[in-house]
Amino acid sequence: MALPAPSAIAELLKPITWFPPMWAFGCGVVASGLPLQGRLALIVCGILLAGPLVCATSQAVNDWFDRHVDAINEPQRPIPSGRMPGRWGLYVAVAWTLLSLLVALTLGPWGFAAAAFGLVLAWAYSAPPLRLKENGWWGNAACGLCYEGLAWITGAAVMAGGAMPSLHSLALAALYSTGAHGIMTLNDFKSIEGDRQMGVGSLPVQLGVQGAARAACWIMALPQVAVIALLLLWQQPWHALGIAGLLATQALMMRRFLSDPRRWALWYSGFGVPLFVAGMLVSAFALRGLGAQGGL
């Protein structure tokens, strides 16, 4: 059997996609309010788990079960192009799943549970019989939870010695997971034709281009409004003001995106989404400050 080139395996695992869960893991670490001393090895392990392992697994699983759609939308990818021969795409996905579970054992019960649930979602998103991605509402929710919320919870759990994170931290993780649902929709505008042909009900297919764009904007914006409200309730006004400024800037950029979603989706992903994730870190520092005041 022909072996894939290392470059094809690296492309299958898509390192460019690892940043969001690694960032979310770091936000969970910050939100814990606990010192880094004595936990650096676990933090490094968790960052590797969030990005190069769990996220990379989700990319390999998705490419294997999407190989027929990719043959229409992106035939240059490793599997449809033949650079990942035979069933090697599936073998890599299984191997990375097992490696991820092995590494997750080092992170305590909550860290392991979050990583294992993320892996379940990674397979459920792409693989039959569930194949959540065939409905954009469910598929994007799974991605948002895996990429943002579970990674945040894992970071906070690692800092807490594997115990359950604070309710404040869980609330913010849930809100940013919800907002990430809209971010996932941005990725669907480039593949509308292939999705329609293969029966994938992404939001642009279900709602139309304009309907999906409006839904994405509201889904990204409203959780951030809720975060601002919570930070005000928790007496963190300066952090709330910072997130409000980031959200206002996003709103201005959303106007361009809504004017022609297919043209500007990639642009908004590159310039608007970083403001969303910057707000995650601001809110994490708000929790750190709240912990210093004895509020956690």
matplotlib code that plots the C-alpha trace (Angstrom):
import matplotlib.pyplot as plt

x = [0.0, 1.3, 2.2, 1.2, 3.9, 4.4, 3.4, 0.0, -0.6, 0.3, -2.1, -4.8, -4.4, -4.7, -2.4, -4.0, -7.2, -5.6, -5.4, -9.1, -9.2, -5.6, -6.7, -9.9, -7.8, -5.5, -8.6, -9.8, -6.3, -6.5, -10.1, -9.2, -7.4, -4.8, -1.0, 0.9, 3.7, 3.7, 1.3, 3.3, 3.8, 0.0, -0.7, 1.6, 0.1, -3.4, -2.5, -1.1, -4.3, -6.6, -4.8, -2.5, -4.5, -8.2, -8.7, -6.4, -8.4, -11.6, -10.0, -8.9, -12.3, -14.0, -11.8, -12.3, -16.1, -16.3, -14.1, -16.9, -18.0, -14.4, -14.0, -16.5, -15.6, -11.9, -10.5, -6.9, -7.3, -5.1, -7.8, -9.6, -6.4, -4.9, -2.0, -3.6, -4.0, -6.4, -7.9, -5.0, -7.2, -9.3, -6.2, -4.8, -8.2, -8.4, -4.7, -5.1, -8.2, -6.4, -3.4, -5.6, -7.4, -4.0, -2.7, -6.0, -5.6, -2.9, -5.3, -7.5, -11.2, -12.7, -10.0, -10.2, -14.1, -14.0, -11.4, -13.3, -16.6, -14.8, -13.7, -17.2, -18.4, -15.6, -16.8, -20.5, -20.1, -18.7, -19.4, -22.6, -25.1, -25.3, -23.3, -24.4, -22.9, -25.7, -27.8, -26.1, -27.8, -26.6, -23.2, -22.2, -23.3, -21.1, -18.1, -18.6, -18.8, -15.8, -13.6, -14.4, -16.4, -14.8, -11.3, -12.0, -13.4, -10.4, -8.0, -9.9, -10.1, -6.4, -5.7, -8.2, -6.3, -8.8, -11.9, -15.0, -14.3, -16.2, -19.8, -18.6, -16.2, -18.7, -21.2, -18.7, -17.6, -21.2, -21.8, -18.7, -19.5, -22.9, -21.3, -18.9, -21.9, -22.1, -18.4, -18.8, -21.5, -18.9, -17.0, -20.1, -20.5, -17.6, -19.1, -22.8, -22.8, -21.2, -23.3, -26.5, -25.4, -24.5, -27.5, -25.6, -28.0, -25.6, -27.3, -26.6, -28.4, -31.3, -31.8, -30.3, -27.2, -28.7, -30.7, -27.7, -25.5, -28.1, -28.4, -24.6, -24.3, -27.0, -25.6, -22.2, -23.4, -26.1, -23.8, -21.4, -24.2, -24.9, -21.2, -21.2, -24.3, -22.7, -19.5, -21.5, -23.4, -20.1, -18.9, -16.2, -17.2, -13.9, -13.8, -17.4, -16.6, -13.7, -15.9, -18.6, -16.0, -14.9, -18.6, -19.3, -16.3, -17.6, -21.1, -19.5, -17.7, -20.9, -22.5, -19.9, -20.3, -24.1, -23.8, -22.4, -21.9, -20.3, -17.8, -17.0, -17.3, -13.6, -12.7, -14.9, -13.4, -10.0, -10.7, -14.0, -13.6, -10.2, -12.2, -14.6, -11.8, -10.0, -13.2, -12.8, -9.5, -10.8, -13.6, -11.1, -9.1, -12.3, -12.8, -9.2, -9.8, -13.0, -11.1, -8.6, -11.5, -12.8, -15.7, -15.2]
y = [0.0, 3.4, 5.7, 9.3, 12.0, 13.8, 17.0, 15.4, 14.3, 17.8, 19.3, 16.9, 17.9, 21.6, 23.4, 26.8, 25.6, 24.8, 28.4, 28.9, 25.9, 26.7, 30.3, 29.1, 26.8, 29.7, 31.8, 29.0, 29.1, 32.8, 32.7, 30.2, 33.0, 30.5, 30.9, 29.2, 28.0, 24.2, 23.8, 24.7, 21.1, 20.4, 23.7, 22.8, 19.3, 20.9, 23.3, 20.4, 18.5, 21.3, 22.1, 19.5, 16.6, 17.1, 19.8, 18.0, 14.9, 16.7, 18.0, 14.5, 13.0, 15.7, 15.4, 11.6, 11.7, 14.8, 13.5, 13.3, 16.9, 18.1, 16.4, 19.1, 22.1, 21.6, 18.8, 19.9, 18.6, 15.6, 12.9, 13.8, 14.7, 11.2, 12.5, 10.7, 7.3, 4.4, 4.6, 6.5, 9.5, 7.2, 5.6, 9.0, 10.1, 6.9, 7.2, 10.8, 10.0, 7.3, 9.5, 12.4, 10.1, 8.9, 12.5, 13.6, 11.0, 13.3, 16.2, 14.9, 13.8, 17.0, 17.6, 14.1, 14.3, 17.5, 16.2, 12.9, 14.7, 16.9, 13.9, 12.4, 15.6, 15.6, 12.2, 12.9, 16.1, 14.3, 10.6, 8.7, 7.9, 11.2, 13.4, 16.6, 18.8, 17.8, 20.3, 23.6, 24.3, 21.1, 20.9, 24.5, 24.0, 21.0, 22.9, 25.9, 23.8, 21.8, 24.7, 27.2, 26.0, 22.6, 24.0, 26.8, 24.3, 22.0, 24.9, 25.9, 22.3, 21.8, 24.8, 23.5, 20.2, 18.4, 19.6, 21.4, 25.0, 27.8, 28.6, 32.0, 30.3, 27.7, 30.5, 32.4, 29.2, 28.5, 32.0, 32.0, 28.5, 29.9, 32.9, 30.5, 29.0, 32.1, 32.0, 28.5, 29.7, 32.1, 29.0, 27.7, 30.5, 29.2, 25.7, 26.4, 24.6, 21.4, 21.4, 21.6, 18.9, 16.5, 17.3, 19.1, 21.5, 24.3, 27.6, 29.3, 26.4, 26.3, 30.1, 31.5, 33.7, 36.8, 34.9, 32.9, 36.0, 37.8, 34.7, 34.5, 38.1, 37.9, 34.6, 36.2, 39.4, 38.4, 36.2, 39.1, 41.3, 38.7, 38.6, 42.4, 42.1, 39.4, 41.4, 44.4, 42.2, 40.9, 44.5, 44.4, 47.6, 48.2, 44.8, 45.1, 48.4, 46.8, 44.1, 46.6, 48.5, 45.3, 44.5, 47.9, 47.6, 44.2, 45.7, 48.2, 45.4, 43.3, 46.0, 45.4, 41.6, 41.8, 43.9, 40.9, 37.8, 35.6, 38.2, 39.4, 36.2, 35.5, 39.1, 39.1, 35.9, 37.4, 40.8, 40.5, 37.2, 38.2, 40.9, 38.2, 36.1, 39.1, 39.7, 36.1, 37.0, 40.3, 38.4, 35.8, 38.5, 39.9, 36.6, 36.6, 40.0, 38.8, 35.9, 38.3, 40.1, 36.9, 36.6, 33.2]
z = [0.0, -0.9, 2.0, 2.2, 2.2, 5.6, 3.9, 2.9, 6.5, 7.8, 5.3, 6.4, 10.0, 9.0, 11.6, 10.6, 12.4, 15.7, 16.9, 18.1, 20.6, 21.8, 22.4, 24.2, 26.3, 27.3, 28.1, 30.5, 32.1, 32.6, 33.8, 36.6, 38.4, 39.6, 39.4, 36.6, 38.8, 39.2, 36.3, 33.3, 32.1, 32.3, 30.5, 27.7, 27.5, 27.4, 24.6, 22.6, 23.2, 22.2, 18.9, 17.4, 18.8, 19.3, 16.7, 14.2, 14.8, 13.9, 10.7, 9.6, 10.4, 8.5, 5.4, 5.3, 5.5, 3.3, 0.5, -2.0, -1.2, -1.4, -4.8, -6.0, -3.8, -3.1, -5.3, -4.4, -0.8, 0.2, -0.1, -3.3, -5.0, -4.3, -2.2, 0.8, -0.9, 0.0, 3.5, 5.0, 5.9, 8.1, 9.7, 10.6, 12.1, 14.3, 15.3, 16.4, 18.3, 20.4, 20.9, 22.1, 24.6, 25.9, 26.4, 28.0, 30.8, 32.2, 32.7, 35.5, 35.4, 34.1, 31.6, 30.3, 30.2, 28.2, 25.7, 25.3, 24.7, 22.2, 20.3, 20.3, 18.8, 16.2, 15.0, 15.3, 13.3, 10.2, 10.5, 9.8, 11.2, 13.0, 10.6, 12.4, 9.7, 7.3, 9.4, 9.9, 13.2, 14.8, 13.1, 13.8, 17.5, 17.8, 16.3, 18.4, 21.6, 20.7, 19.5, 22.2, 25.2, 25.8, 25.2, 27.7, 30.3, 29.8, 30.5, 33.6, 34.8, 34.3, 36.5, 39.1, 39.4, 37.2, 39.2, 37.9, 36.9, 38.6, 37.5, 36.2, 33.9, 32.7, 31.9, 29.8, 28.0, 27.1, 25.8, 23.6, 22.4, 21.3, 19.5, 17.7, 16.0, 13.9, 13.2, 11.8, 9.4, 7.8, 6.6, 4.7, 2.2, 0.1, -0.4, -1.2, -4.6, -3.3, -0.2, -2.3, -4.6, -1.8, 0.5, 3.2, 4.8, 5.8, 6.9, 3.6, 1.9, 4.4, 4.9, 1.7, 1.6, 3.2, 5.8, 6.9, 7.0, 9.3, 11.5, 11.8, 12.8, 15.5, 16.8, 17.2, 18.7, 21.2, 23.4, 23.6, 24.8, 27.5, 28.5, 28.9, 31.1, 33.3, 33.7, 34.8, 37.2, 38.5, 39.0, 36.2, 34.4, 32.6, 31.1, 30.1, 28.4, 26.5, 25.2, 24.2, 22.2, 20.4, 19.7, 18.3, 15.9, 14.9, 14.2, 11.8, 10.0, 9.9, 7.7, 5.0, 5.4, 5.0, 1.9, 0.0, 2.3, -0.3, -1.2, 2.3, 4.5, 4.3, 5.0, 8.0, 9.2, 9.0, 10.6, 12.5, 14.2, 15.9, 17.7, 19.0, 20.3, 21.8, 23.9, 25.2, 26.7, 28.1, 29.8, 31.1, 32.7, 34.2, 36.0, 37.1, 38.7, 40.2, 41.8, 43.2, 44.9, 46.4, 44.0, 42.6]

ax = plt.figure().add_subplot(projection="3d")
ax.plot(x, y, z, "-o")
ax.set_aspect("equal")
plt.show()
